[in-house]
Amino acid sequence: MAVYEYRCATCEKITTLWCAIAERPASVPCEHCGKTAHRIVSGGAVRLSSASKVARLDPKYEKRVDQAIRNTPLADPDRLLRRMKPFSKDPSK
């Protein structure tokens, strides 16, 4: 299903229609005034995964993060992992 938007020539309000690409009409009746509304080009939205967002980051960002971690030891996300001790195999402890 795709989202199509139609603008009324009379009242200038936008009507939204969900339909299959093969079924999209060239014009629809306006939801507000009932006159003919014609299809307009509207902005689309894309949902990105976290991996694709990271891949699109500027390479300078990683250098800045590394520099911040070097300058501020408390900013290092691995500092707590380094302090952890392995679990004891003895269940009584």
Wavefront OBJ file of the C-alpha trace (Angstrom):
o trace
v 0.000 0.000 0.000
v 1.140 3.475 -0.816
v 0.064 6.875 0.467
v -1.092 9.433 -2.095
v -2.019 13.040 -1.423
v -4.485 15.096 -3.421
v -4.961 18.881 -3.255
v -8.336 20.446 -3.883
v -8.293 23.264 -6.465
v -11.198 24.985 -4.684
v -10.370 24.905 -0.956
v -6.606 24.065 -1.254
v -6.897 21.377 1.458
v -5.108 18.043 1.163
v -6.850 14.665 1.027
v -4.839 11.522 1.827
v -5.584 8.180 0.154
v -4.103 4.733 0.863
v -4.217 2.412 -2.150
v -2.179 0.035 -4.276
v 0.032 1.590 -6.942
v -2.003 -0.039 -9.719
v -5.269 1.343 -8.275
v -4.302 4.989 -7.718
v -6.792 7.398 -9.293
v -5.729 10.623 -11.030
v -8.266 12.598 -8.991
v -10.543 12.012 -6.003
v -13.354 13.989 -4.356
v -12.101 16.388 -1.677
v -12.857 15.226 1.890
v -13.599 18.802 2.932
v -15.711 20.355 0.165
v -16.475 17.470 -2.217
v -14.950 19.118 -5.317
v -12.264 17.393 -7.421
v -8.797 17.067 -5.873
v -5.760 16.279 -8.044
v -2.724 14.226 -7.072
v 0.331 16.131 -5.828
v 3.922 15.078 -5.225
v 4.593 14.913 -1.503
v 7.646 14.039 0.560
v 8.334 10.439 1.350
v 9.733 8.799 4.444
v 12.318 6.054 4.746
v 12.977 4.099 7.906
v 16.682 3.364 8.334
v 18.184 0.616 10.434
v 20.755 1.450 13.094
v 23.489 -0.127 10.960
v 22.654 2.056 7.971
v 22.588 5.164 10.181
v 26.062 4.343 11.508
v 27.329 3.689 7.977
v 26.158 7.154 6.915
v 28.042 8.949 9.708
v 30.847 11.259 8.750
v 34.247 9.524 9.223
v 35.400 12.533 11.261
v 32.808 11.567 13.882
v 34.708 8.413 14.879
v 37.938 10.392 15.246
v 36.180 12.899 17.491
v 34.718 10.139 19.664
v 38.127 8.482 20.008
v 39.672 11.832 20.929
v 36.957 12.499 23.533
v 37.526 9.065 25.102
v 41.287 9.707 25.281
v 40.689 13.104 26.912
v 38.038 11.875 29.370
v 38.587 8.366 30.760
v 35.043 8.320 32.228
v 33.639 8.631 28.689
v 35.093 5.262 27.665
v 32.166 2.822 27.283
v 34.432 -0.188 27.880
v 35.790 1.025 31.236
v 33.194 -0.961 33.191
v 33.824 -4.119 31.168
v 37.528 -3.965 32.007
v 36.719 -3.756 35.733
v 34.496 -6.853 35.696
v 35.808 -10.069 37.183
v 34.891 -13.523 35.846
v 32.187 -15.449 37.687
v 33.329 -18.058 40.171
v 32.787 -21.688 39.164
v 32.062 -22.573 42.779
v 28.259 -22.242 43.327
v 28.713 -21.632 47.103
v 30.514 -18.320 46.516
l 1 2 3 4 5 6 7 8 9 10 11 12 13 14 15 16 17 18 19 20 21 22 23 24 25 26 27 28 29 30 31 32 33 34 35 36 37 38 39 40 41 42 43 44 45 46 47 48 49 50 51 52 53 54 55 56 57 58 59 60 61 62 63 64 65 66 67 68 69 70 71 72 73 74 75 76 77 78 79 80 81 82 83 84 85 86 87 88 89 90 91 92 93
